[in-house]
Amino acid sequence: MTGKVTVRQTTFQPGTTKIAVPITGRTSEEIIIQAKNAIAHHPDVIEWRIDYYQDVLNTDAYQTTYNQLREILADTVLLTTFRTTGEGGEAALSEAGYTSLYERLIENQLTDMLDVELHFSDAAISKLISRAHQYDLKVVLSAHNFQATPTEVEIAHLLNRMENQNADIAKVAAMPTKFKDVLTIMRATATESEKMTIPIIAISMGDLGKISRITAPLFGSVMSFATVGGASAPGQIGIDDLRKEMKTFETK
Ligand SMILES: O=C1C[C@@](O)(C(=O)O)C[C@@H](O)[C@@H]1O
């Protein structure tokens, strides 16, 4: 197997890893400045971390900021993520609040891709994914653990659950407490990316995990998050360094 997903002009497939830069501004002004700075470094994807955005629930303000952002991005892929506090994010939202926010983004087509967290109920996830697909948006289903790294079997199980729930891309990020944890995530991804029909994003966070961000093409992770300015997670590397180092490990 080995899955492949194309969004705009960008194809996500094992062997070549695309670079995403998170935008973490709190105000519209900060978001626009960060986006301009990021685009100057030519990322493949801009991840708008809307859990940082103070007006995320204000429909009009959101639309205005989105319009400005879309203009700056041109054909660069926009991945929109509301990362809840339980998964390392900046803000909390109930399942009802999260799904109504996401439904609004989907129905108004305010993104190319959406990050949906796996811990929500199966019913909520399946409704969001089918709604997104009706509007031709792609869904990254994600699970994070900022304390520890699950076992290889558990990681495989999470990734398989994401595939079974009809995600377009499966994503797992975990914190290592020892170097073997980094290898665990790499091995699980290498094995599952050969079996699964959708691509995988896998990240081992923190300093120990930095190697997973650089060698992503080798073990089949299709997206690596880099910084231009502020980081959105521990262990992220500046985009220019990441691009240069990662090139060495491309297999396609
Ligand atoms: O899930 C991820 C991955 C990430 O946590 C990282 O470790 O690079 C960064 C987040 O912005 C993103 O949503």
Ligand as a Chemical Component Dictionary entry (heavy atoms), coordinates in Angstrom:
data_LIG
# 
_chem_comp.id                   LIG 
_chem_comp.type                 NON-POLYMER 
_chem_comp.pdbx_formal_charge   0 
_chem_comp.three_letter_code    LIG 
# 
loop_
_chem_comp_atom.comp_id 
_chem_comp_atom.atom_id 
_chem_comp_atom.alt_atom_id 
_chem_comp_atom.type_symbol 
_chem_comp_atom.charge 
_chem_comp_atom.model_Cartn_x 
_chem_comp_atom.model_Cartn_y 
_chem_comp_atom.model_Cartn_z 
_chem_comp_atom.pdbx_ordinal 
LIG O1 O1 O 0 0.360  18.417 15.997 1  
LIG C1 C1 C 0 1.201  19.184 15.635 2  
LIG C2 C2 C 0 2.604  18.822 15.658 3  
LIG C3 C3 C 0 3.311  19.676 16.643 4  
LIG O2 O2 O 0 2.843  19.366 17.920 5  
LIG C4 C4 C 0 4.826  19.371 16.612 6  
LIG O3 O3 O 0 5.287  18.677 17.508 7  
LIG O4 O4 O 0 5.500  19.826 15.690 8  
LIG C5 C5 C 0 3.081  21.133 16.296 9  
LIG C6 C6 C 0 1.616  21.490 16.250 10 
LIG O5 O5 O 0 1.450  22.847 15.830 11 
LIG C7 C7 C 0 0.898  20.586 15.315 12 
LIG O6 O6 O 0 -0.491 20.820 15.381 13 
# 
loop_
_chem_comp_bond.comp_id 
_chem_comp_bond.atom_id_1 
_chem_comp_bond.atom_id_2 
_chem_comp_bond.value_order 
_chem_comp_bond.pdbx_ordinal 
LIG O1 C1 DOUB 1  
LIG C1 C2 SING 2  
LIG C1 C7 SING 3  
LIG C2 C3 SING 4  
LIG C3 O2 SING 5  
LIG C3 C4 SING 6  
LIG C3 C5 SING 7  
LIG C4 O3 DOUB 8  
LIG C4 O4 SING 9  
LIG C5 C6 SING 10 
LIG C6 O5 SING 11 
LIG C6 C7 SING 12 
LIG C7 O6 SING 13 
# 
